[in-house]
Amino acid sequence: MAGLLEAKTALVLGVANRWSLAYAIAQAFRREGARLALTYQGERQKATVEELGAELGAELVLGCDVTQESELEGLAAALKEALPQLDCVVHSIAFANREDLSRPFVETSRSGYLLAQEVSSYSLVAVARTVAPLMRQGGSILTLTYLGATRVVPNYNVMGVAKAALEAAVRYLASDLGPSNIRVNAISAGPVKTASARGVKDFIKVLDAVAERAPLRRNTDPAEVADTAVFLASDLGRGVTGNIIFVDAGFQVMGL
């Protein structure tokens, strides 16, 4: 089945490079016929994301720092002017200070905790509030989470707590936006070699453990995450909201 997103418009926040899950999702959306808009944070990322946007055939590449209300307002204004309708939004944004990922969780700084929560969790709420008025015919908002939200993963620390808040936000947003026919879900992807993942101490050990113990005896392919995102964004996922969908080679079912 091809063209699952034909005539749909998608906004993807968080494309950082060719190895990011957001990039894999944007590729899959384009493959299925979606019109694309991408965002970048700050001048440092601008050239890279503009280049990737050109490769993907994105119609818009816009700057947006999700911690700044003025930039979210500017994003909404630009989208409203350029696009007739917004059907899908992908939130692939997370950040924590490196030092808070390398020391015991109990030593997390107050400022580091608040920063991780603002960027990794609250930003979904802020983005949803910004884009919902543009999704006049309903649609899909999805974000990316990880098993560390519900289980202790070594060195994931403050990010795991932020992801737990993110998953709770998915459920509350699904309830709030459901009457507008806007679905809100999260994909819990297995560990993938992305630039952000390399900030987690001993990340290679996590990859090795998953490949050894997951039912499928391998790690997650970004294309698998992207195809699940296509499902959630398409009409095939029209009855799914408020859910955390695992794409992790089955690792989440395992005990010891």
Backbone as CSV, one residue per row, in Angstrom:
resi,resn,N_x,N_y,N_z,CA_x,CA_y,CA_z,C_x,C_y,C_z
1,MET,0.844,-1.187,0.000,0.000,0.000,0.000,0.883,1.242,0.000
2,ALA,0.728,2.074,-1.007,1.559,3.273,-1.131,0.699,4.525,-1.022
3,GLY,1.329,5.657,-0.817,0.608,6.923,-0.755,-0.262,7.075,0.462
4,LEU,0.153,6.501,1.594,-0.665,6.549,2.803,-0.869,7.961,3.332
5,LEU,0.036,8.865,2.989,-0.066,10.249,3.478,-0.296,11.235,2.341
6,GLU,-0.789,10.742,1.234,-1.087,11.612,0.102,-2.076,12.687,0.522
7,ALA,-1.813,13.915,0.114,-2.663,15.069,0.400,-2.623,15.492,1.866
8,LYS,-1.685,14.940,2.649,-1.519,15.365,4.038,-0.259,16.214,4.176
9,THR,-0.277,17.107,5.151,0.864,17.976,5.426,1.389,17.677,6.820
10,ALA,2.697,17.511,6.922,3.316,17.135,8.193,4.378,18.150,8.604
11,LEU,4.388,18.462,9.878,5.431,19.284,10.484,6.309,18.374,11.333
12,VAL,7.621,18.385,11.080,8.547,17.543,11.832,9.530,18.439,12.580
13,LEU,9.474,18.379,13.901,10.381,19.147,14.750,11.457,18.215,15.290
14,GLY,12.710,18.571,15.089,13.785,17.790,15.692,14.712,17.103,14.713
15,VAL,14.598,17.405,13.418,15.564,16.856,12.469,16.908,17.532,12.737
16,ALA,17.891,16.750,13.148,19.199,17.321,13.478,20.260,16.940,12.453
17,ASN,20.169,15.713,11.943,21.128,15.203,10.972,20.525,13.951,10.327
18,ARG,21.276,13.312,9.451,20.763,12.142,8.728,20.575,10.916,9.615
19,TRP,21.121,10.939,10.823,21.036,9.786,11.710,19.917,9.933,12.742
20,SER,19.257,11.064,12.757,18.204,11.278,13.749,16.936,10.526,13.356
21,LEU,16.182,10.104,14.363,14.915,9.424,14.087,13.945,10.356,13.374
22,ALA,14.020,11.641,13.683,13.144,12.609,13.012,13.408,12.622,11.512
23,TYR,14.667,12.491,11.113,15.000,12.458,9.686,14.427,11.208,9.036
24,ALA,14.561,10.060,9.699,14.002,8.817,9.162,12.487,8.937,8.993
25,ILE,11.837,9.572,9.958,10.384,9.753,9.883,10.026,10.685,8.728
26,ALA,10.773,11.780,8.594,10.512,12.715,7.495,10.681,12.026,6.148
27,GLN,11.700,11.194,6.012,11.903,10.429,4.778,10.698,9.550,4.469
28,ALA,10.212,8.841,5.481,9.079,7.941,5.284,7.812,8.721,4.943
29,PHE,7.611,9.861,5.592,6.444,10.691,5.282,6.485,11.159,3.833
30,ARG,7.678,11.573,3.407,7.801,12.040,2.014,7.545,10.898,1.032
31,ARG,8.064,9.731,1.366,7.837,8.537,0.534,6.350,8.250,0.355
32,GLU,5.591,8.509,1.407,4.153,8.215,1.374,3.328,9.383,0.857
33,GLY,3.988,10.431,0.360,3.272,11.501,-0.327,2.954,12.735,0.475
34,ALA,3.457,12.832,1.707,3.147,14.002,2.540,3.931,15.230,2.096
35,ARG,3.327,16.398,2.250,4.046,17.666,2.153,4.740,17.879,3.490
36,LEU,5.974,18.406,3.447,6.771,18.506,4.660,7.110,19.942,5.033
37,ALA,7.105,20.201,6.342,7.698,21.400,6.920,8.615,20.941,8.040
38,LEU,9.812,21.501,8.106,10.790,21.133,9.125,11.151,22.351,9.969
39,THR,11.635,22.100,11.173,12.128,23.193,12.006,13.561,22.918,12.437
40,TYR,14.243,23.985,12.807,15.585,23.888,13.369,15.663,24.845,14.551
41,GLN,16.617,24.574,15.457,16.822,25.466,16.596,18.139,26.198,16.440
42,GLY,18.083,27.490,16.272,19.281,28.312,16.272,20.036,28.301,14.955
43,GLU,20.876,29.295,14.809,21.643,29.461,13.576,22.619,28.314,13.336
44,ARG,23.072,27.675,14.409,24.049,26.594,14.263,23.474,25.420,13.473
45,GLN,22.179,25.182,13.617,21.544,24.064,12.914,20.946,24.459,11.570
46,LYS,20.830,25.743,11.330,20.072,26.216,10.177,20.559,25.627,8.858
47,ALA,21.837,25.749,8.559,22.361,25.302,7.274,22.164,23.801,7.080
48,THR,22.409,23.032,8.142,22.257,21.577,8.046,20.820,21.185,7.748
49,VAL,19.882,21.760,8.481,18.479,21.384,8.293,17.952,21.901,6.960
50,GLU,18.409,23.054,6.530,18.003,23.542,5.212,18.492,22.603,4.111
51,GLU,19.713,22.101,4.252,20.239,21.145,3.266,19.427,19.856,3.268
52,LEU,19.133,19.344,4.462,18.329,18.125,4.560,16.919,18.369,4.036
53,GLY,16.373,19.545,4.313,15.041,19.878,3.816,14.997,19.892,2.305
54,ALA,16.044,20.412,1.681,16.098,20.422,0.217,16.137,19.005,-0.331
55,GLU,16.895,18.135,0.315,16.959,16.741,-0.124,15.606,16.047,0.010
56,LEU,14.879,16.401,1.064,13.586,15.765,1.325,12.438,16.416,0.550
57,GLY,12.713,17.525,-0.101,11.654,18.235,-0.806,10.705,18.960,0.124
58,ALA,11.218,19.388,1.277,10.372,20.110,2.239,9.963,21.460,1.663
59,GLU,8.725,21.833,1.898,8.224,23.108,1.397,8.603,24.271,2.302
60,LEU,8.811,23.972,3.582,9.188,25.010,4.543,10.268,24.487,5.466
61,VAL,11.240,25.327,5.777,12.221,25.042,6.815,12.275,26.285,7.690
62,LEU,11.817,26.146,8.930,11.606,27.303,9.794,12.382,27.170,11.093
63,GLY,12.882,28.278,11.589,13.533,28.287,12.884,12.505,28.272,14.004
64,CYS,12.781,27.502,15.050,11.872,27.497,16.204,12.570,26.921,17.427
65,ASP,12.725,27.733,18.435,13.191,27.297,19.745,11.937,27.069,20.592
66,VAL,11.658,25.802,20.911,10.391,25.468,21.574,10.317,25.972,23.010
67,THR,11.416,26.506,23.539,11.361,27.079,24.889,10.961,28.550,24.863
68,GLN,10.774,29.106,23.667,10.436,30.514,23.525,9.027,30.666,22.924
69,GLU,8.099,31.222,23.703,6.717,31.368,23.225,6.653,32.221,21.967
70,SER,7.505,33.234,21.884,7.476,34.113,20.712,7.835,33.339,19.442
71,GLU,8.749,32.393,19.550,9.132,31.611,18.372,8.054,30.602,18.003
72,LEU,7.361,30.069,18.984,6.226,29.185,18.692,5.108,29.967,18.003
73,GLU,4.883,31.182,18.457,3.871,32.026,17.809,4.272,32.335,16.370
74,GLY,5.564,32.597,16.162,6.053,32.845,14.813,5.923,31.629,13.927
75,LEU,6.159,30.446,14.502,5.984,29.202,13.747,4.540,29.043,13.312
76,ALA,3.612,29.277,14.220,2.193,29.142,13.890,1.791,30.110,12.786
77,ALA,2.283,31.341,12.868,1.942,32.338,11.858,2.485,31.949,10.491
78,ALA,3.725,31.452,10.456,4.327,31.050,9.183,3.600,29.856,8.578
79,LEU,3.227,28.898,9.403,2.511,27.724,8.903,1.123,28.107,8.389
80,LYS,0.450,28.971,9.128,-0.895,29.393,8.730,-0.879,30.112,7.391
81,GLU,0.172,30.894,7.162,0.265,31.639,5.915,0.633,30.757,4.731
82,ALA,1.484,29.759,4.981,2.040,28.982,3.866,1.274,27.704,3.556
83,LEU,0.598,27.130,4.562,-0.022,25.821,4.375,-1.529,25.902,4.592
84,PRO,-2.299,25.241,3.749,-3.750,25.290,3.904,-4.268,24.486,5.079
85,GLN,-3.529,23.465,5.467,-3.997,22.562,6.508,-2.806,21.813,7.079
86,LEU,-2.819,21.550,8.365,-1.785,20.756,9.018,-2.430,19.467,9.514
87,ASP,-1.857,18.334,9.140,-2.462,17.041,9.459,-1.669,16.218,10.455
88,CYS,-0.373,16.415,10.498,0.462,15.603,11.385,1.614,16.427,11.921
89,VAL,1.933,16.222,13.191,3.061,16.900,13.829,3.908,15.848,14.546
90,VAL,5.199,15.870,14.282,6.140,14.967,14.939,7.021,15.786,15.872
91,HIS,6.976,15.455,17.163,7.783,16.118,18.187,8.927,15.173,18.538
92,SER,10.120,15.493,18.070,11.301,14.663,18.334,12.378,15.531,18.961
93,ILE,12.069,16.031,20.144,12.923,17.014,20.815,13.180,16.567,22.249
94,ALA,14.443,16.513,22.635,14.795,16.183,24.013,16.195,16.710,24.293
95,PHE,16.425,17.065,25.548,17.760,17.542,25.927,17.937,17.432,27.434
96,ALA,19.140,17.037,27.827,19.558,17.091,29.231,21.044,17.409,29.247
97,ASN,21.477,18.059,30.297,22.901,18.342,30.432,23.701,17.047,30.499
98,ARG,24.838,17.031,29.817,25.658,15.821,29.779,26.058,15.364,31.184
99,GLU,26.369,16.328,32.059,26.800,15.940,33.398,25.677,15.259,34.186
100,ASP,24.432,15.586,33.869,23.318,14.948,34.556,23.025,13.560,34.006
101,LEU,23.661,13.208,32.909,23.538,11.861,32.358,24.728,10.989,32.719
102,SER,25.683,11.542,33.427,26.898,10.789,33.730,27.143,10.608,35.222
103,ARG,26.291,11.232,36.057,26.449,11.061,37.499,25.159,10.466,38.060
104,PRO,25.165,9.960,39.282,23.954,9.357,39.845,22.760,10.314,39.799
105,PHE,21.571,9.762,39.591,20.372,10.593,39.476,20.159,11.459,40.709
106,VAL,20.495,10.928,41.880,20.293,11.675,43.120,21.109,12.962,43.143
107,GLU,22.131,13.054,42.306,22.960,14.249,42.240,22.531,15.216,41.133
108,THR,21.388,14.975,40.529,20.888,15.869,39.490,20.719,17.285,40.041
109,SER,21.205,18.248,39.320,21.050,19.636,39.753,19.613,20.104,39.534
110,ARG,19.192,21.069,40.326,17.849,21.623,40.158,17.691,22.213,38.752
111,SER,18.693,22.977,38.331,18.600,23.611,37.014,18.602,22.564,35.904
112,GLY,19.392,21.498,36.080,19.427,20.443,35.070,18.115,19.695,34.984
113,TYR,17.488,19.457,36.134,16.191,18.780,36.163,15.141,19.620,35.435
114,LEU,15.089,20.910,35.758,14.091,21.783,35.146,14.318,21.937,33.645
115,LEU,15.589,21.989,33.236,15.892,22.101,31.816,15.437,20.868,31.059
116,ALA,15.730,19.691,31.587,15.316,18.457,30.929,13.798,18.372,30.812
117,GLN,13.100,18.786,31.853,11.636,18.757,31.822,11.082,19.753,30.804
118,GLU,11.652,20.948,30.772,11.127,21.963,29.859,11.316,21.559,28.405
119,VAL,12.528,21.128,28.054,12.818,20.829,26.652,12.216,19.493,26.229
120,SER,12.292,18.482,27.093,11.932,17.128,26.691,10.466,16.782,26.917
121,SER,9.811,17.477,27.841,8.425,17.142,28.174,7.465,18.303,27.933
122,TYR,7.701,19.427,28.615,6.758,20.532,28.470,6.662,21.020,27.030
123,SER,7.732,20.892,26.276,7.697,21.371,24.894,6.607,20.687,24.079
124,LEU,6.285,19.429,24.404,5.188,18.768,23.688,3.869,19.486,23.953
125,VAL,3.653,19.899,25.202,2.433,20.629,25.551,2.389,21.955,24.791
126,ALA,3.515,22.659,24.790,3.575,23.951,24.116,3.363,23.809,22.613
127,VAL,3.968,22.791,22.027,3.806,22.560,20.585,2.362,22.188,20.263
128,ALA,1.779,21.314,21.067,0.392,20.907,20.819,-0.555,22.097,20.889
129,ARG,-0.358,22.959,21.870,-1.193,24.158,21.996,-1.022,25.072,20.774
130,THR,0.187,25.102,20.229,0.476,25.954,19.077,-0.152,25.425,17.796
131,VAL,-0.063,24.117,17.584,-0.478,23.557,16.284,-1.937,23.137,16.233
132,ALA,-2.546,22.869,17.375,-3.926,22.354,17.366,-4.890,23.243,16.571
133,PRO,-4.827,24.579,16.686,-5.750,25.407,15.896,-5.537,25.291,14.389
134,LEU,-4.356,24.830,13.973,-4.070,24.673,12.544,-4.528,23.318,12.012
135,MET,-4.879,22.406,12.906,-5.305,21.060,12.508,-6.830,21.040,12.460
136,ARG,-7.353,21.811,11.527,-8.799,22.066,11.495,-9.628,20.831,11.135
137,GLN,-9.004,19.869,10.477,-9.711,18.638,10.136,-9.250,17.474,10.998
138,GLY,-8.654,17.787,12.140,-8.114,16.740,12.995,-6.738,16.323,12.520
139,GLY,-6.244,15.232,13.061,-4.937,14.760,12.635,-4.215,14.027,13.744
140,SER,-2.889,13.995,13.636,-2.068,13.174,14.525,-0.885,13.979,15.043
141,ILE,-0.689,13.944,16.359,0.519,14.467,16.985,1.245,13.279,17.591
142,LEU,2.519,13.134,17.300,3.260,12.031,17.900,4.617,12.487,18.388
143,THR,5.091,11.812,19.423,6.375,12.128,20.013,7.172,10.850,20.194
144,LEU,8.414,10.994,20.614,9.304,9.846,20.775,9.725,9.713,22.230
145,THR,9.617,8.503,22.753,9.980,8.237,24.131,10.896,7.022,24.178
146,TYR,11.137,6.508,25.379,12.072,5.390,25.538,11.719,4.620,26.805
147,LEU,12.116,3.366,26.847,11.817,2.480,27.969,12.294,3.032,29.306
148,GLY,13.307,3.892,29.266,13.804,4.504,30.496,12.777,5.362,31.212
149,ALA,11.628,5.585,30.589,10.543,6.317,31.253,9.897,5.486,32.352
150,THR,9.931,4.165,32.209,9.241,3.298,33.162,10.165,2.309,33.860
151,ARG,11.381,2.160,33.370,12.359,1.281,34.003,13.672,2.040,34.165
152,VAL,14.445,1.634,35.140,15.736,2.278,35.362,16.729,1.751,34.340
153,VAL,17.216,2.639,33.501,18.251,2.322,32.520,19.520,3.045,32.955
154,PRO,20.619,2.330,33.156,21.848,2.973,33.643,22.222,4.204,32.820
155,ASN,22.481,5.283,33.533,22.953,6.545,32.965,21.890,7.318,32.178
156,TYR,20.658,6.833,32.135,19.611,7.608,31.469,19.087,8.697,32.403
157,ASN,19.038,8.386,33.681,18.886,9.371,34.748,17.764,10.392,34.534
158,VAL,18.107,11.686,34.526,17.096,12.738,34.479,16.273,12.666,33.191
159,MET,16.858,12.122,32.131,16.092,12.000,30.897,14.965,10.980,31.042
160,GLY,15.198,9.929,31.813,14.138,8.956,32.053,12.951,9.572,32.772
161,VAL,13.246,10.431,33.747,12.177,11.114,34.485,11.436,12.079,33.564
162,ALA,12.168,12.760,32.690,11.524,13.661,31.730,10.646,12.886,30.750
163,LYS,11.104,11.718,30.333,10.306,10.902,29.412,9.051,10.357,30.106
164,ALA,9.142,10.090,31.405,7.952,9.669,32.149,6.904,10.772,32.140
165,ALA,7.351,12.012,32.345,6.429,13.148,32.272,5.870,13.304,30.861
166,LEU,6.718,13.083,29.865,6.275,13.174,28.475,5.158,12.171,28.194
167,GLU,5.315,10.947,28.665,4.298,9.920,28.414,2.984,10.264,29.117
168,ALA,3.053,10.839,30.313,1.832,11.281,30.988,1.190,12.417,30.197
169,ALA,2.006,13.307,29.656,1.472,14.414,28.855,0.747,13.898,27.623
170,VAL,1.254,12.835,27.025,0.584,12.235,25.860,-0.849,11.854,26.209
171,ARG,-1.029,11.239,27.355,-2.377,10.795,27.745,-3.310,11.980,28.015
172,TYR,-2.825,12.981,28.723,-3.667,14.142,29.018,-3.989,14.938,27.755
173,LEU,-3.011,15.067,26.867,-3.263,15.777,25.603,-4.238,14.999,24.734
174,ALA,-4.128,13.674,24.740,-5.069,12.861,23.965,-6.497,13.107,24.437
175,SER,-6.668,13.233,25.745,-8.000,13.499,26.298,-8.493,14.890,25.916
176,ASP,-7.623,15.881,26.019,-8.016,17.259,25.713,-8.339,17.454,24.234
177,LEU,-7.530,16.862,23.365,-7.635,17.147,21.931,-8.496,16.141,21.172
178,GLY,-8.890,15.071,21.833,-9.734,14.069,21.174,-11.030,14.633,20.598
179,PRO,-11.739,15.524,21.302,-12.964,16.088,20.725,-12.736,16.850,19.423
180,SER,-11.496,17.283,19.179,-11.159,17.953,17.916,-10.639,16.965,16.876
181,ASN,-10.761,15.667,17.182,-10.298,14.591,16.301,-8.791,14.651,16.077
182,ILE,-8.076,15.134,17.086,-6.612,15.131,17.047,-6.123,14.018,17.973
183,ARG,-5.383,13.096,17.405,-4.853,11.958,18.151,-3.435,12.267,18.611
184,VAL,-3.096,11.806,19.818,-1.776,12.054,20.386,-1.202,10.720,20.873
185,ASN,-0.038,10.355,20.349,0.596,9.087,20.691,2.097,9.263,20.809
186,ALA,2.746,8.252,21.371,4.204,8.232,21.451,4.726,6.903,20.931
187,ILE,5.872,6.950,20.303,6.592,5.740,19.906,7.754,5.567,20.868
188,SER,7.808,4.412,21.527,8.929,4.098,22.399,9.905,3.256,21.587
189,ALA,10.893,3.925,21.045,11.863,3.260,20.176,12.958,2.598,21.004
190,GLY,13.467,1.499,20.503,14.640,0.902,21.113,15.841,1.807,20.910
191,PRO,16.944,1.546,21.591,18.124,2.393,21.440,18.650,2.364,20.007
192,VAL,18.950,3.534,19.490,19.444,3.696,18.125,20.671,4.597,18.188
193,LYS,21.640,4.362,17.338,22.868,5.165,17.315,22.597,6.536,16.712
194,THR,22.082,7.437,17.518,21.894,8.822,17.099,22.903,9.703,17.826
195,ALA,23.038,10.935,17.371,23.977,11.860,18.008,23.596,12.102,19.460
196,SER,22.311,12.231,19.745,21.879,12.485,21.116,22.119,11.276,22.007
197,ALA,21.935,10.070,21.458,22.145,8.858,22.260,23.595,8.722,22.694
198,ARG,24.502,9.238,21.905,25.922,9.134,22.259,26.253,9.960,23.498
199,GLY,25.329,10.833,23.900,25.535,11.594,25.122,25.284,10.782,26.377
200,VAL,24.715,9.586,26.228,24.457,8.704,27.370,25.691,7.846,27.612
201,LYS,26.228,7.903,28.815,27.431,7.160,29.159,27.222,5.660,28.953
202,ASP,28.228,4.987,28.381,28.208,3.536,28.150,27.037,3.101,27.271
203,PHE,26.656,3.950,26.324,25.512,3.639,25.459,25.731,2.354,24.664
204,ILE,26.952,2.074,24.270,27.240,0.864,23.499,26.852,-0.386,24.289
205,LYS,27.023,-0.346,25.605,26.638,-1.490,26.433,25.130,-1.721,26.385
206,VAL,24.368,-0.636,26.297,22.910,-0.766,26.180,22.552,-1.434,24.853
207,LEU,23.187,-0.995,23.780,22.945,-1.613,22.471,23.265,-3.105,22.500
208,ASP,24.374,-3.453,23.091,24.784,-4.860,23.145,23.791,-5.694,23.949
209,ALA,23.316,-5.147,25.071,22.375,-5.879,25.920,21.057,-6.118,25.202
210,VAL,20.576,-5.105,24.480,19.309,-5.258,23.752,19.459,-6.295,22.640
211,ALA,20.543,-6.228,21.891,20.746,-7.181,20.797,20.840,-8.607,21.312
212,GLU,21.345,-8.783,22.511,21.495,-10.119,23.087,20.192,-10.659,23.656
213,ARG,19.347,-9.788,24.224,18.196,-10.252,24.996,16.845,-10.005,24.349
214,ALA,16.744,-9.089,23.406,15.440,-8.817,22.786,14.940,-10.056,22.048
215,PRO,13.632,-10.291,22.029,13.097,-11.456,21.318,13.585,-11.577,19.881
216,LEU,13.747,-10.460,19.186,14.206,-10.519,17.803,15.733,-10.583,17.696
217,ARG,16.409,-10.544,18.839,17.871,-10.668,18.901,18.594,-9.659,18.007
218,ARG,18.141,-8.439,18.062,18.785,-7.373,17.303,18.333,-6.038,17.851
219,ASN,18.972,-4.989,17.382,18.569,-3.637,17.756,17.527,-3.090,16.779
220,THR,17.020,-1.916,17.105,15.957,-1.292,16.326,16.524,-0.596,15.094
221,ASP,15.842,-0.774,13.968,16.182,-0.070,12.738,15.366,1.222,12.700
222,PRO,16.000,2.383,12.465,15.231,3.630,12.387,14.067,3.565,11.404
223,ALA,14.200,2.791,10.335,13.114,2.674,9.360,11.873,2.046,9.975
224,GLU,12.062,1.181,10.985,10.913,0.562,11.664,10.150,1.607,12.476
225,VAL,10.889,2.496,13.106,10.261,3.595,13.849,9.506,4.499,12.877
226,ALA,10.142,4.793,11.759,9.529,5.670,10.764,8.248,5.074,10.195
227,ASP,8.238,3.782,9.920,7.030,3.149,9.376,5.890,3.151,10.394
228,THR,6.233,3.009,11.667,5.203,3.104,12.705,4.649,4.519,12.773
229,ALA,5.511,5.500,12.584,5.052,6.892,12.545,4.100,7.113,11.371
230,VAL,4.396,6.503,10.233,3.491,6.603,9.077,2.127,6.040,9.436
231,PHE,2.105,4.884,10.078,0.833,4.285,10.510,0.048,5.237,11.398
232,LEU,0.720,5.820,12.389,0.033,6.706,13.332,-0.448,7.989,12.662
233,ALA,0.276,8.452,11.659,-0.100,9.684,10.969,-1.175,9.470,9.919
234,SER,-1.319,8.235,9.468,-2.251,7.939,8.380,-3.635,7.584,8.913
235,ASP,-4.554,7.398,8.002,-5.904,7.001,8.386,-5.948,5.590,8.959
236,LEU,-4.906,4.794,8.717,-4.856,3.456,9.311,-4.829,3.530,10.830
237,GLY,-4.279,4.621,11.370,-4.194,4.773,12.817,-5.303,5.619,13.405
238,ARG,-6.398,5.761,12.691,-7.451,6.706,13.084,-8.109,6.390,14.422
239,GLY,-7.991,5.153,14.899,-8.613,4.807,16.179,-7.624,4.713,17.326
240,VAL,-6.399,5.149,17.098,-5.352,4.993,18.108,-4.983,6.354,18.690
241,THR,-5.168,6.509,19.989,-4.742,7.750,20.650,-4.441,7.476,22.116
242,GLY,-3.553,8.290,22.674,-3.176,8.149,24.075,-2.286,6.958,24.354
243,ASN,-1.663,6.394,23.312,-0.904,5.160,23.463,0.601,5.367,23.364
244,ILE,1.322,4.449,23.993,2.773,4.341,23.841,3.001,3.055,23.047
245,ILE,3.478,3.173,21.820,3.693,2.015,20.959,5.177,1.684,20.940
246,PHE,5.522,0.464,21.342,6.914,0.049,21.409,7.397,-0.463,20.058
247,VAL,8.526,0.076,19.637,9.216,-0.411,18.440,10.651,-0.657,18.877
248,ASP,10.866,-1.800,19.498,12.167,-2.044,20.152,12.594,-3.517,20.057
249,ALA,12.180,-4.174,18.982,12.517,-5.589,18.776,11.978,-6.468,19.910
250,GLY,10.985,-5.953,20.641,10.338,-6.710,21.703,11.018,-6.640,23.049
251,PHE,12.046,-5.813,23.193,12.828,-5.817,24.437,11.984,-5.510,25.653
252,GLN,10.915,-4.706,25.494,10.132,-4.265,26.662,9.401,-5.401,27.354
253,VAL,9.258,-6.555,26.703,8.536,-7.669,27.343,9.437,-8.514,28.238
254,MET,10.729,-8.298,28.153,11.670,-9.177,28.840,11.856,-8.782,30.297
255,GLY,12.061,-9.795,31.146,12.426,-9.574,32.534,13.927,-9.693,32.671
256,LEU,14.371,-10.634,33.453,15.824,-10.835,33.627,16.404,-11.518,32.397
